[in-house]
Amino acid sequence: MIEILTPTEVDRARRTGALVGTILQTLRERVGVGTNLLEIDAWTKTMINDAGATSCYVDYAPSFGRGPFGHYVCTAVNDAVLHGLPHDRALADGDLLTLDLAVLLDGVAADAAISFVVGQADQPESDAMIDTTRRALAAGIAAAGPGARIGDISHAIGTVLSADGYKINTEFGGHGIGTTMHQDPHVANTGRPGRGYQLRPGILLALEPWIMADTATLVTDPDGWTLRSATGCRTAHTEHTIAITPGGAEILTLPG
């Protein structure tokens, strides 16, 4: 089922999105060389609780995970790209870190992710990958709006990813979001324009281009959650939650 939110619910989603964006920005500013992934998780827990919000991850137990997840933020390092389970690891200079966060506030969820290089090490290939995901996300958002179709968004994202030479995995991608974190429709990171569900005001989508440097194949860690590149190459992932409004697509997960 595809959920259509009321204007009041979309207004609540704006507050949730601002919280998600603010938490991710705060984490980005705090994280440095030597920061432990479990510290990041603890900081996230405190900020969620202080805001009166609820984590979408702690009790999350989908069929593809060995759940429940049990933590507050996904922390994926280097060759890890999705569902990174926080563990006892201190970050090193030059590590590529992805933080993925979803929370529920006032009955509406929002979901976003950022990737960045830790410390001062020069990592031009990692920077280029991150830039590709950001530009692909911007293209997907630009293609969204009332009357557009899911395939228009997927095509816009995939065009950017493919043009930069990356192979595209379609097992995981964007998704509907609303009163729960994961909903229909699935938004693949490549697709054909003019196909799929037609968007209307009140729909929320989490769009999330992610790539791996030289493969489209994922492997799962023994922890049952963390997804890594099959070749051990680096990865990047950028995500925003958007609302379809009468005027177009509105990004909800910018810092408040």
PEMOKA-V547401 format. One record per helix or strand of 2 or more residues. SS is the DSSP state (H for helix, E for strand). FROM is the first residue (numbers start at 0). LEN is the number of residues. Records with the same first field share a line. If there is no record, write none. Layout:
SS=FROM-LEN  FROM-LEN
This chain:
H=6-24  36-14  123-20  149-14
E=53-2  73-4  79-3  95-10  107-10  173-4  182-5  203-9  217-3  226-3  234-11  247-4
